[in-house]
Amino acid sequence: MANLIVRNIDDKIVDALKAQAGKHGRSAEAEHRRILESALLRPRKKSFTEALQNIPDVGTDADFERIDNDSDRDVFN
């Protein structure tokens, strides 16, 4: 495994890291590793295009056409 040195970190960030580590019962170093891992190795989010491509191809366009019913009242007036 590699070592990572991060310099010039604001004291407020270090204090927040230590506080968060304490809440989770870990060392600041272990908390730092967990934060880096969750930020960098989480699954990539799908793009909108990919999400649309994953929608199953079911039915026909006619199945989803709007049915105009003249008896419906106009809810905006």
Distance bins in CASP14 RR format, pairs under 12 A and 6 or more apart:
PFRMAT RR
TARGET T0000
AUTHOR 0000-0000-0000
RMODE 2
METHOD distances of the structure
MODEL  1
1 33 0 0 0 0 1 0 0 0 0 0 0
2 33 0 0 0 0 0 1 0 0 0 0 0
2 36 0 0 0 0 0 1 0 0 0 0 0
3 29 0 0 0 0 0 1 0 0 0 0 0
3 32 0 0 0 0 0 1 0 0 0 0 0
3 33 0 0 0 0 0 1 0 0 0 0 0
4 29 0 0 0 0 0 1 0 0 0 0 0
4 32 0 0 0 0 1 0 0 0 0 0 0
4 33 0 0 0 0 1 0 0 0 0 0 0
4 35 0 0 0 0 0 1 0 0 0 0 0
4 36 1 0 0 1 0 0 0 0 0 0 0
4 37 0 0 0 0 0 1 0 0 0 0 0
4 40 0 0 0 0 0 1 0 0 0 0 0
5 29 0 0 0 0 0 1 0 0 0 0 0
5 32 0 0 0 0 0 1 0 0 0 0 0
6 13 0 0 0 0 1 0 0 0 0 0 0
6 14 0 0 0 0 1 0 0 0 0 0 0
6 17 0 0 0 0 0 1 0 0 0 0 0
6 28 0 0 0 0 0 1 0 0 0 0 0
6 29 0 0 0 0 0 1 0 0 0 0 0
6 32 0 0 0 0 1 0 0 0 0 0 0
6 33 0 0 0 0 0 1 0 0 0 0 0
6 35 0 0 0 0 0 1 0 0 0 0 0
6 36 0 0 0 0 1 0 0 0 0 0 0
7 14 0 0 0 0 0 1 0 0 0 0 0
8 14 0 0 0 0 0 1 0 0 0 0 0
9 15 0 0 0 0 0 1 0 0 0 0 0
9 16 0 0 0 0 0 1 0 0 0 0 0
9 17 0 0 0 0 1 0 0 0 0 0 0
9 18 0 0 0 0 0 1 0 0 0 0 0
9 28 0 0 0 0 0 1 0 0 0 0 0
9 32 0 0 0 0 0 1 0 0 0 0 0
10 16 0 0 0 0 1 0 0 0 0 0 0
10 17 0 0 0 0 0 1 0 0 0 0 0
11 17 0 0 0 0 0 1 0 0 0 0 0
11 18 0 0 0 0 0 1 0 0 0 0 0
12 18 0 0 0 0 0 1 0 0 0 0 0
12 19 0 0 0 0 0 1 0 0 0 0 0
13 19 0 0 0 0 0 1 0 0 0 0 0
13 20 0 0 0 0 0 1 0 0 0 0 0
13 28 0 0 0 0 0 1 0 0 0 0 0
13 31 0 0 0 0 0 1 0 0 0 0 0
13 32 0 0 0 0 0 1 0 0 0 0 0
13 35 0 0 0 0 0 1 0 0 0 0 0
14 20 0 0 0 0 0 1 0 0 0 0 0
14 21 0 0 0 0 0 1 0 0 0 0 0
14 28 1 0 0 1 0 0 0 0 0 0 0
14 29 0 0 0 0 0 1 0 0 0 0 0
14 31 0 0 0 0 0 1 0 0 0 0 0
14 32 0 0 0 0 1 0 0 0 0 0 0
15 21 0 0 0 0 0 1 0 0 0 0 0
15 22 0 0 0 0 0 1 0 0 0 0 0
15 28 0 0 0 0 1 0 0 0 0 0 0
16 22 0 0 0 0 0 1 0 0 0 0 0
16 23 0 0 0 0 0 1 0 0 0 0 0
16 28 0 0 0 0 0 1 0 0 0 0 0
16 31 0 0 0 0 0 1 0 0 0 0 0
16 32 0 0 0 0 0 1 0 0 0 0 0
16 35 0 0 0 0 0 1 0 0 0 0 0
17 23 0 0 0 0 0 1 0 0 0 0 0
17 24 0 0 0 0 0 1 0 0 0 0 0
17 26 0 0 0 0 0 1 0 0 0 0 0
17 27 0 0 0 0 0 1 0 0 0 0 0
17 28 1 0 1 0 0 0 0 0 0 0 0
17 29 0 0 0 0 1 0 0 0 0 0 0
17 30 0 0 0 0 0 1 0 0 0 0 0
17 31 1 0 1 0 0 0 0 0 0 0 0
17 32 1 0 0 1 0 0 0 0 0 0 0
17 33 0 0 0 0 0 1 0 0 0 0 0
17 34 0 0 0 0 0 1 0 0 0 0 0
17 35 1 0 0 1 0 0 0 0 0 0 0
17 36 0 0 0 0 0 1 0 0 0 0 0
18 24 0 0 0 0 0 1 0 0 0 0 0
18 25 0 0 0 0 0 1 0 0 0 0 0
18 26 0 0 0 0 0 1 0 0 0 0 0
18 27 0 0 0 0 1 0 0 0 0 0 0
18 28 1 0 1 0 0 0 0 0 0 0 0
18 29 0 0 0 0 0 1 0 0 0 0 0
18 30 0 0 0 0 0 1 0 0 0 0 0
18 31 0 0 0 0 1 0 0 0 0 0 0
18 32 0 0 0 0 0 1 0 0 0 0 0
19 25 0 0 0 0 0 1 0 0 0 0 0
19 26 0 0 0 0 0 1 0 0 0 0 0
19 28 0 0 0 0 1 0 0 0 0 0 0
19 31 0 0 0 0 1 0 0 0 0 0 0
20 26 0 0 0 0 1 0 0 0 0 0 0
20 27 0 0 0 0 0 1 0 0 0 0 0
20 28 0 0 0 0 1 0 0 0 0 0 0
20 30 0 0 0 0 0 1 0 0 0 0 0
20 31 1 0 1 0 0 0 0 0 0 0 0
20 32 0 0 0 0 1 0 0 0 0 0 0
20 34 0 0 0 0 1 0 0 0 0 0 0
20 35 0 0 0 0 1 0 0 0 0 0 0
21 27 1 0 0 1 0 0 0 0 0 0 0
21 28 1 0 1 0 0 0 0 0 0 0 0
21 29 0 0 0 0 1 0 0 0 0 0 0
21 30 1 0 0 1 0 0 0 0 0 0 0
21 31 1 1 0 0 0 0 0 0 0 0 0
21 32 1 0 0 1 0 0 0 0 0 0 0
21 33 0 0 0 0 0 1 0 0 0 0 0
21 34 0 0 0 0 1 0 0 0 0 0 0
21 35 0 0 0 0 1 0 0 0 0 0 0
22 28 0 0 0 0 1 0 0 0 0 0 0
22 30 0 0 0 0 0 1 0 0 0 0 0
22 31 1 0 0 1 0 0 0 0 0 0 0
23 31 0 0 0 0 1 0 0 0 0 0 0
24 30 0 0 0 0 1 0 0 0 0 0 0
24 31 1 0 0 1 0 0 0 0 0 0 0
24 32 0 0 0 0 0 1 0 0 0 0 0
24 33 0 0 0 0 0 1 0 0 0 0 0
24 34 1 0 0 1 0 0 0 0 0 0 0
24 35 0 0 0 0 0 1 0 0 0 0 0
25 31 0 0 0 0 1 0 0 0 0 0 0
25 34 0 0 0 0 0 1 0 0 0 0 0
26 32 0 0 0 0 1 0 0 0 0 0 0
26 33 0 0 0 0 1 0 0 0 0 0 0
26 34 1 0 0 1 0 0 0 0 0 0 0
26 35 0 0 0 0 0 1 0 0 0 0 0
27 33 0 0 0 0 1 0 0 0 0 0 0
27 34 0 0 0 0 0 1 0 0 0 0 0
28 34 0 0 0 0 0 1 0 0 0 0 0
28 35 0 0 0 0 0 1 0 0 0 0 0
29 35 0 0 0 0 0 1 0 0 0 0 0
29 36 0 0 0 0 0 1 0 0 0 0 0
30 36 0 0 0 0 0 1 0 0 0 0 0
30 37 0 0 0 0 0 1 0 0 0 0 0
31 37 0 0 0 0 0 1 0 0 0 0 0
31 38 0 0 0 0 0 1 0 0 0 0 0
32 38 0 0 0 0 0 1 0 0 0 0 0
32 39 0 0 0 0 0 1 0 0 0 0 0
33 39 0 0 0 0 0 1 0 0 0 0 0
33 40 0 0 0 0 0 1 0 0 0 0 0
33 41 0 0 0 0 0 1 0 0 0 0 0
34 40 0 0 0 0 0 1 0 0 0 0 0
34 41 0 0 0 0 0 1 0 0 0 0 0
34 42 0 0 0 0 0 1 0 0 0 0 0
35 41 0 0 0 0 0 1 0 0 0 0 0
35 42 0 0 0 0 0 1 0 0 0 0 0
36 42 0 0 0 0 0 1 0 0 0 0 0
44 50 0 0 0 0 1 0 0 0 0 0 0
45 51 0 0 0 0 1 0 0 0 0 0 0
46 52 0 0 0 0 1 0 0 0 0 0 0
46 53 0 0 0 0 1 0 0 0 0 0 0
46 54 1 0 0 1 0 0 0 0 0 0 0
46 55 0 0 0 0 0 1 0 0 0 0 0
47 53 0 0 0 0 1 0 0 0 0 0 0
47 54 0 0 0 0 0 1 0 0 0 0 0
48 54 0 0 0 0 0 1 0 0 0 0 0
48 55 0 0 0 0 0 1 0 0 0 0 0
49 55 0 0 0 0 0 1 0 0 0 0 0
57 63 0 0 0 0 0 1 0 0 0 0 0
58 64 0 0 0 0 0 1 0 0 0 0 0
59 65 0 0 0 0 0 1 0 0 0 0 0
66 72 0 0 0 0 0 1 0 0 0 0 0
END
